[in-house]
Amino acid sequence: PSMMRKRKFWADFEETVTVQKHLKAYKKNPCMVDPLPEVMPRMTQYWRGLNILEVAEAVRDEFPGLYHYRMLADWVANKEVNYDDVIVPKTGQIDFIRREVMLSDMVGFAVRAVGPCNFSLKWNEGRARPEEVAFAISKKEINVPTSSKSTKPSKSTKNRRGGVDIFDDISGIIEEMDLRKATDFTAYDEGSPRHPSWPAMHSASSASSFWLSVILDLSPQQLCDARMLDWSVAYARTVAGVHYPSDNIAGLMVGQGILAQILPDYLHDEYGADKKKVEDKIKEIVFDWTTFEDTECFNKKRYKSVPAARPAVCFDPPIRRPENPNPHPPTMRDGRIGVTVEGDIVTEE
């Protein structure tokens, strides 16, 4: 594909490869320090405590909008939802349809509304998945540029180095992965979906921070939480190795753009909104996702990723008992709560 002649593509691919290098190292040795903060320094508070493998798994064939439903459920339960009555006016003192039901509907609508256009863009662009490129490199079918001056360094990984050669290690890293098939590059046994990479559909459907800003009066913290959730769902697909970072940003922009065009009519037809007022508010809230990692919101300590706790097995190795002329039977309880004896090995549970 012609995109492979572009320096920005290789910078994008280099980041994806580096993330997979860390993920595969952790998968091989779960007792090492969780590398998630190295590759994803910020993430939604709903994933706090997850390790790098679990973040990849969080966006693997999950129920569409699952995490957005959870966020909204928290807001509703805590009575933190402030509807914009100018956009969607109530028809009575209590209007369940234009309140909680509308919120539930919008999560699903945002996913199904962006799908057709987003998939059309995918097939029009035809961008190869990271696993396809990685496997072709492993088979010596594609040559990686040996050096190139990098563009603006990414904040999403410490491996990106501004102003120096950044592509020299790609082939070596991929060779160390020992890919037997293309899908081995990703975090998933099945690999990537069988359609092109750009723009990412998970990202396009993660537009809650946009449509919530239209129908609600969000507090600054709520808006930040919603944006961080949208971004986290998007970037987690790079953690899984199925998308380039630029796929994710493009998806976030595309999803917002599609909804900006159809929301005025949809909210008018379904909930009696004034189309002109919806259009005016949309103009005020459109967000440039290419700037998100430079914002105060992204850099809040609230979202700072921390290494997940190591598995208990890493801290509780078997304890060998002294030689005993009358060893226990192969498996029995030792009389101590939480202790199993197997031969001459005692393991505290």
One Martini backbone bead per residue (centre of mass of N, CA, C, O) as a GRO file, in nm:
protein
  349
    1PRO     BB    1   0.099   0.035   0.017
    2SER     BB    2   0.143   0.374  -0.003
    3MET     BB    3   0.168   0.438   0.307
    4MET     BB    4   0.462   0.298   0.339
    5ARG     BB    5   0.609   0.574   0.226
    6LYS     BB    6   0.539   0.697   0.500
    7ARG     BB    7   0.666   0.816   0.790
    8LYS     BB    8   0.408   0.814   0.972
    9PHE     BB    9   0.350   0.517   0.950
   10TRP     BB   10   0.612   0.411   1.095
   11ALA     BB   11   0.558   0.553   1.360
   12ASP     BB   12   0.292   0.407   1.413
   13PHE     BB   13   0.403   0.115   1.396
   14GLU     BB   14   0.621   0.137   1.614
   15GLU     BB   15   0.423   0.170   1.848
   16THR     BB   16   0.271  -0.097   1.811
   17VAL     BB   17   0.519  -0.281   1.845
   18THR     BB   18   0.603  -0.189   2.130
   19VAL     BB   19   0.349  -0.274   2.273
   20GLN     BB   20   0.374  -0.580   2.198
   21LYS     BB   21   0.638  -0.629   2.339
   22HIS     BB   22   0.526  -0.580   2.626
   23LEU     BB   23   0.288  -0.779   2.624
   24LYS     BB   24   0.456  -1.041   2.567
   25ALA     BB   25   0.635  -1.023   2.814
   26TYR     BB   26   0.401  -1.044   3.022
   27LYS     BB   27   0.280  -1.311   2.922
   28LYS     BB   28   0.545  -1.472   2.987
   29ASN     BB   29   0.582  -1.268   3.263
   30PRO     BB   30   0.361  -1.195   3.522
   31CYS     BB   31   0.598  -1.106   3.743
   32MET     BB   32   0.634  -0.860   3.619
   33VAL     BB   33   0.613  -0.548   3.557
   34ASP     BB   34   0.365  -0.372   3.458
   35PRO     BB   35   0.365  -0.201   3.131
   36LEU     BB   36   0.123  -0.009   3.090
   37PRO     BB   37   0.243   0.280   3.166
   38GLU     BB   38   0.439   0.282   2.916
   39VAL     BB   39   0.187   0.276   2.688
   40MET     BB   40  -0.057   0.384   2.908
   41PRO     BB   41  -0.052   0.655   3.116
   42ARG     BB   42  -0.366   0.672   3.055
   43MET     BB   43  -0.697   0.604   3.212
   44THR     BB   44  -0.975   0.493   3.301
   45GLN     BB   45  -1.121   0.435   3.612
   46TYR     BB   46  -1.269   0.160   3.518
   47TRP     BB   47  -0.957   0.018   3.489
   48ARG     BB   48  -0.856  -0.001   3.756
   49GLY     BB   49  -0.613  -0.271   3.796
   50LEU     BB   50  -0.538  -0.333   3.520
   51ASN     BB   51  -0.369  -0.498   3.291
   52ILE     BB   52  -0.251  -0.523   2.976
   53LEU     BB   53  -0.426  -0.775   2.908
   54GLU     BB   54  -0.701  -0.665   3.021
   55VAL     BB   55  -0.725  -0.422   2.834
   56ALA     BB   56  -0.738  -0.583   2.574
   57GLU     BB   57  -0.990  -0.754   2.668
   58ALA     BB   58  -1.197  -0.513   2.709
   59VAL     BB   59  -1.195  -0.489   2.360
   60ARG     BB   60  -1.318  -0.793   2.316
   61ASP     BB   61  -1.618  -0.835   2.209
   62GLU     BB   62  -1.785  -0.636   2.341
   63PHE     BB   63  -2.039  -0.474   2.448
   64PRO     BB   64  -2.174  -0.215   2.315
   65GLY     BB   65  -2.119   0.040   2.547
   66LEU     BB   66  -2.055  -0.076   2.829
   67TYR     BB   67  -1.889   0.164   2.972
   68HIS     BB   68  -2.103   0.383   2.925
   69TYR     BB   69  -2.322   0.255   3.092
   70ARG     BB   70  -2.166   0.261   3.359
   71MET     BB   71  -2.130   0.562   3.381
   72LEU     BB   72  -2.433   0.636   3.371
   73ALA     BB   73  -2.522   0.467   3.612
   74ASP     BB   74  -2.362   0.631   3.816
   75TRP     BB   75  -2.493   0.905   3.766
   76VAL     BB   76  -2.783   0.820   3.827
   77ALA     BB   77  -2.741   0.701   4.114
   78ASN     BB   78  -2.602   0.996   4.205
   79LYS     BB   79  -2.756   1.236   4.081
   80GLU     BB   80  -2.561   1.367   3.812
   81VAL     BB   81  -2.794   1.445   3.610
   82ASN     BB   82  -2.806   1.718   3.362
   83TYR     BB   83  -3.040   1.838   3.173
   84ASP     BB   84  -3.109   1.995   2.860
   85ASP     BB   85  -3.403   2.171   2.816
   86VAL     BB   86  -3.336   2.319   2.548
   87ILE     BB   87  -3.297   2.059   2.378
   88VAL     BB   88  -3.481   1.858   2.580
   89PRO     BB   89  -3.788   1.889   2.658
   90LYS     BB   90  -4.024   1.854   2.872
   91THR     BB   91  -4.376   1.721   2.903
   92GLY     BB   92  -4.329   1.699   3.219
   93GLN     BB   93  -4.246   1.656   3.538
   94ILE     BB   94  -4.229   1.355   3.432
   95ASP     BB   95  -3.970   1.219   3.191
   96PHE     BB   96  -3.857   0.917   3.110
   97ILE     BB   97  -3.809   0.920   2.800
   98ARG     BB   98  -3.636   1.214   2.811
   99ARG     BB   99  -3.418   1.056   2.986
  100GLU     BB  100  -3.326   0.757   3.059
  101VAL     BB  101  -3.411   0.637   2.784
  102MET     BB  102  -3.238   0.823   2.611
  103LEU     BB  103  -2.964   0.734   2.718
  104SER     BB  104  -2.987   0.439   2.634
  105ASP     BB  105  -3.034   0.490   2.332
  106MET     BB  106  -2.771   0.656   2.262
  107VAL     BB  107  -2.562   0.436   2.285
  108GLY     BB  108  -2.668   0.262   2.049
  109PHE     BB  109  -2.694   0.480   1.830
  110ALA     BB  110  -2.391   0.563   1.812
  111VAL     BB  111  -2.311   0.291   1.688
  112ARG     BB  112  -2.512   0.247   1.441
  113ALA     BB  113  -2.470   0.528   1.295
  114VAL     BB  114  -2.147   0.495   1.222
  115GLY     BB  115  -2.099   0.228   1.070
  116PRO     BB  116  -2.143   0.259   0.758
  117CYS     BB  117  -1.938   0.491   0.713
  118ASN     BB  118  -1.688   0.365   0.845
  119PHE     BB  119  -1.676   0.113   0.654
  120SER     BB  120  -1.644   0.272   0.395
  121LEU     BB  121  -1.371   0.395   0.471
  122LYS     BB  122  -1.215   0.138   0.501
  123TRP     BB  123  -1.250   0.034   0.201
  124ASN     BB  124  -1.136   0.289   0.066
  125GLU     BB  125  -0.850   0.274   0.206
  126GLY     BB  126  -0.717  -0.016   0.281
  127ARG     BB  127  -0.576  -0.068   0.551
  128ALA     BB  128  -0.348  -0.240   0.694
  129ARG     BB  129  -0.286  -0.441   0.932
  130PRO     BB  130  -0.045  -0.486   1.161
  131GLU     BB  131  -0.021  -0.798   1.118
  132GLU     BB  132   0.039  -0.785   0.813
  133VAL     BB  133   0.298  -0.623   0.828
  134ALA     BB  134   0.456  -0.796   1.031
  135PHE     BB  135   0.450  -1.061   0.863
  136ALA     BB  136   0.589  -0.946   0.612
  137ILE     BB  137   0.851  -0.877   0.757
  138SER     BB  138   0.914  -1.168   0.861
  139LYS     BB  139   0.918  -1.258   0.533
  140LYS     BB  140   1.067  -1.028   0.363
  141GLU     BB  141   0.837  -0.844   0.198
  142ILE     BB  142   0.925  -0.600   0.383
  143ASN     BB  143   1.089  -0.292   0.416
  144VAL     BB  144   1.243  -0.119   0.659
  145PRO     BB  145   1.334   0.165   0.753
  146THR     BB  146   1.645   0.237   0.892
  147SER     BB  147   1.583   0.557   0.880
  148SER     BB  148   1.441   0.848   1.064
  149LYS     BB  149   1.301   1.137   1.117
  150SER     BB  150   1.100   1.229   1.345
  151THR     BB  151   0.824   1.322   1.455
  152LYS     BB  152   0.621   1.390   1.675
  153PRO     BB  153   0.612   1.277   1.974
  154SER     BB  154   0.465   1.043   2.168
  155LYS     BB  155   0.280   0.989   2.478
  156SER     BB  156   0.209   0.667   2.454
  157THR     BB  157   0.535   0.627   2.437
  158LYS     BB  158   0.878   0.598   2.529
  159ASN     BB  159   0.997   0.501   2.238
  160ARG     BB  160   0.958   0.775   2.136
  161ARG     BB  161   1.202   0.981   1.947
  162GLY     BB  162   1.278   1.288   1.902
  163GLY     BB  163   1.513   1.349   1.638
  164VAL     BB  164   1.553   1.038   1.578
  165ASP     BB  165   1.607   0.727   1.520
  166ILE     BB  166   1.316   0.477   1.507
  167PHE     BB  167   1.331   0.207   1.291
  168ASP     BB  168   1.565  -0.004   1.353
  169ASP     BB  169   1.393  -0.217   1.556
  170ILE     BB  170   1.150  -0.353   1.418
  171SER     BB  171   1.263  -0.615   1.293
  172GLY     BB  172   1.382  -0.731   1.555
  173ILE     BB  173   1.121  -0.751   1.717
  174ILE     BB  174   0.969  -0.933   1.518
  175GLU     BB  175   1.170  -1.164   1.518
  176GLU     BB  176   1.131  -1.228   1.829
  177MET     BB  177   0.826  -1.321   1.794
  178ASP     BB  178   0.791  -1.560   1.605
  179LEU     BB  179   0.595  -1.569   1.357
  180ARG     BB  180   0.362  -1.807   1.224
  181LYS     BB  181   0.133  -1.590   1.219
  182ALA     BB  182  -0.031  -1.299   1.202
  183THR     BB  183  -0.203  -1.326   1.475
  184ASP     BB  184   0.048  -1.334   1.674
  185PHE     BB  185   0.079  -1.021   1.711
  186THR     BB  186  -0.156  -1.026   1.889
  187ALA     BB  187  -0.371  -1.070   2.177
  188TYR     BB  188  -0.531  -1.254   1.976
  189ASP     BB  189  -0.604  -1.551   1.839
  190GLU     BB  190  -0.783  -1.420   1.592
  191GLY     BB  191  -0.713  -1.136   1.579
  192SER     BB  192  -0.819  -0.942   1.351
  193PRO     BB  193  -1.033  -0.816   1.176
  194ARG     BB  194  -1.157  -0.860   0.824
  195HIS     BB  195  -1.088  -0.551   0.808
  196PRO     BB  196  -0.984  -0.263   0.779
  197SER     BB  197  -0.827  -0.020   0.991
  198TRP     BB  198  -0.927   0.254   0.857
  199PRO     BB  199  -1.116   0.346   1.083
  200ALA     BB  200  -1.193   0.294   1.402
  201MET     BB  201  -1.479   0.159   1.539
  202HIS     BB  202  -1.448   0.186   1.841
  203SER     BB  203  -1.394   0.490   1.823
  204ALA     BB  204  -1.648   0.586   1.668
  205SER     BB  205  -1.842   0.462   1.907
  206SER     BB  206  -1.671   0.664   2.109
  207ALA     BB  207  -1.900   0.944   2.162
  208SER     BB  208  -2.002   1.040   2.446
  209SER     BB  209  -1.874   1.327   2.487
  210PHE     BB  210  -2.053   1.446   2.266
  211TRP     BB  211  -2.361   1.367   2.310
  212LEU     BB  212  -2.366   1.450   2.609
  213SER     BB  213  -2.307   1.756   2.548
  214VAL     BB  214  -2.584   1.799   2.410
  215ILE     BB  215  -2.808   1.676   2.636
  216LEU     BB  216  -2.616   1.792   2.856
  217ASP     BB  217  -2.492   1.935   3.166
  218LEU     BB  218  -2.172   1.923   3.205
  219SER     BB  219  -1.924   1.880   3.391
  220PRO     BB  220  -1.592   1.896   3.379
  221GLN     BB  221  -1.557   1.606   3.495
  222GLN     BB  222  -1.751   1.455   3.310
  223LEU     BB  223  -1.616   1.529   3.044
  224CYS     BB  224  -1.344   1.401   3.116
  225ASP     BB  225  -1.441   1.114   3.169
  226ALA     BB  226  -1.560   1.071   2.884
  227ARG     BB  227  -1.300   1.120   2.723
  228MET     BB  228  -1.128   0.902   2.861
  229LEU     BB  229  -1.306   0.669   2.778
  230ASP     BB  230  -1.293   0.701   2.475
  231TRP     BB  231  -0.982   0.686   2.454
  232SER     BB  232  -0.941   0.408   2.591
  233VAL     BB  233  -1.098   0.235   2.394
  234ALA     BB  234  -0.922   0.313   2.158
  235TYR     BB  235  -0.623   0.245   2.262
  236ALA     BB  236  -0.672  -0.056   2.339
  237ARG     BB  237  -0.642  -0.153   2.037
  238THR     BB  238  -0.334  -0.114   2.045
  239VAL     BB  239  -0.273  -0.298   2.280
  240ALA     BB  240  -0.391  -0.545   2.101
  241GLY     BB  241  -0.276  -0.495   1.788
  242VAL     BB  242  -0.529  -0.388   1.575
  243HIS     BB  243  -0.414  -0.084   1.593
  244TYR     BB  244  -0.340   0.224   1.517
  245PRO     BB  245  -0.333   0.529   1.656
  246SER     BB  246  -0.459   0.679   1.402
  247ASP     BB  247  -0.718   0.516   1.394
  248ASN     BB  248  -0.836   0.624   1.660
  249ILE     BB  249  -0.849   0.926   1.601
  250ALA     BB  250  -1.017   0.900   1.347
  251GLY     BB  251  -1.260   0.765   1.483
  252LEU     BB  252  -1.330   0.993   1.678
  253MET     BB  253  -1.380   1.202   1.451
  254VAL     BB  254  -1.590   1.050   1.284
  255GLY     BB  255  -1.805   1.002   1.497
  256GLN     BB  256  -1.854   1.300   1.553
  257GLY     BB  257  -1.923   1.387   1.259
  258ILE     BB  258  -2.170   1.211   1.214
  259LEU     BB  259  -2.341   1.307   1.461
  260ALA     BB  260  -2.346   1.609   1.384
  261GLN     BB  261  -2.539   1.553   1.132
  262ILE     BB  262  -2.782   1.361   1.278
  263LEU     BB  263  -2.887   1.472   1.555
  264PRO     BB  264  -3.093   1.691   1.494
  265ASP     BB  265  -3.301   1.496   1.364
  266TYR     BB  266  -3.320   1.278   1.582
  267LEU     BB  267  -3.403   1.458   1.827
  268HIS     BB  268  -3.653   1.565   1.688
  269ASP     BB  269  -3.807   1.297   1.611
  270GLU     BB  270  -3.782   1.152   1.907
  271TYR     BB  271  -3.772   1.434   2.129
  272GLY     BB  272  -3.841   1.737   2.024
  273ALA     BB  273  -3.616   1.895   1.917
  274ASP     BB  274  -3.435   2.176   1.831
  275LYS     BB  275  -3.238   2.191   1.563
  276LYS     BB  276  -3.097   2.465   1.593
  277LYS     BB  277  -2.999   2.421   1.887
  278VAL     BB  278  -2.831   2.175   1.826
  279GLU     BB  279  -2.643   2.301   1.617
  280ASP     BB  280  -2.528   2.523   1.801
  281LYS     BB  281  -2.406   2.333   2.016
  282ILE     BB  282  -2.219   2.173   1.835
  283LYS     BB  283  -2.031   2.410   1.758
  284GLU     BB  284  -1.925   2.439   2.064
  285ILE     BB  285  -1.822   2.109   2.115
  286VAL     BB  286  -1.624   2.049   1.920
  287PHE     BB  287  -1.346   1.815   1.904
  288ASP     BB  288  -0.989   1.786   1.907
  289TRP     BB  289  -0.825   1.481   1.927
  290THR     BB  290  -0.524   1.567   1.857
  291THR     BB  291  -0.508   1.730   2.158
  292PHE     BB  292  -0.564   1.556   2.416
  293GLU     BB  293  -0.264   1.491   2.530
  294ASP     BB  294  -0.240   1.824   2.599
  295THR     BB  295  -0.440   1.823   2.820
  296GLU     BB  296  -0.550   1.855   3.138
  297CYS     BB  297  -0.723   1.607   3.145
  298PHE     BB  298  -0.519   1.385   3.062
  299ASN     BB  299  -0.306   1.485   3.310
  300LYS     BB  300  -0.452   1.371   3.532
  301LYS     BB  301  -0.410   1.181   3.815
  302ARG     BB  302  -0.678   1.018   3.803
  303TYR     BB  303  -0.555   0.860   3.521
  304LYS     BB  304  -0.318   0.721   3.622
  305SER     BB  305  -0.119   0.472   3.554
  306VAL     BB  306  -0.075   0.151   3.711
  307PRO     BB  307   0.051  -0.116   3.822
  308ALA     BB  308  -0.043  -0.412   3.860
  309ALA     BB  309  -0.087  -0.657   4.050
  310ARG     BB  310   0.062  -0.924   4.142
  311PRO     BB  311   0.050  -1.235   4.152
  312ALA     BB  312   0.052  -1.443   4.419
  313VAL     BB  313   0.263  -1.649   4.306
  314CYS     BB  314   0.505  -1.435   4.317
  315PHE     BB  315   0.493  -1.441   4.665
  316ASP     BB  316   0.427  -1.782   4.697
  317PRO     BB  317   0.632  -2.000   4.736
  318PRO     BB  318   0.723  -2.290   4.795
  319ILE     BB  319   0.765  -2.484   5.098
  320ARG     BB  320   1.018  -2.666   5.231
  321ARG     BB  321   1.047  -2.942   5.401
  322PRO     BB  322   1.184  -3.134   5.600
  323GLU     BB  323   1.297  -3.417   5.647
  324ASN     BB  324   1.077  -3.718   5.648
  325PRO     BB  325   1.027  -4.046   5.732
  326ASN     BB  326   0.693  -3.959   5.743
  327PRO     BB  327   0.530  -3.875   5.503
  328HIS     BB  328   0.289  -3.754   5.354
  329PRO     BB  329   0.059  -3.785   5.167
  330PRO     BB  330   0.015  -3.650   4.865
  331THR     BB  331  -0.286  -3.548   4.981
  332MET     BB  332  -0.348  -3.305   5.245
  333ARG     BB  333  -0.431  -3.187   5.541
  334ASP     BB  334  -0.230  -3.015   5.806
  335GLY     BB  335  -0.428  -2.842   6.019
  336ARG     BB  336  -0.390  -2.584   5.859
  337ILE     BB  337  -0.518  -2.309   5.754
  338GLY     BB  338  -0.448  -2.288   5.414
  339VAL     BB  339  -0.301  -2.582   5.388
  340THR     BB  340  -0.111  -2.778   5.154
  341VAL     BB  341  -0.005  -3.116   5.107
  342GLU     BB  342   0.262  -3.235   4.879
  343GLY     BB  343   0.435  -3.430   5.013
  344ASP     BB  344   0.719  -3.207   5.067
  345ILE     BB  345   0.499  -2.980   4.998
  346VAL     BB  346   0.419  -2.647   5.108
  347THR     BB  347   0.112  -2.462   5.056
  348GLU     BB  348   0.000  -2.145   5.083
  349GLU     BB  349  -0.342  -2.006   5.036
   0.00000   0.00000   0.00000
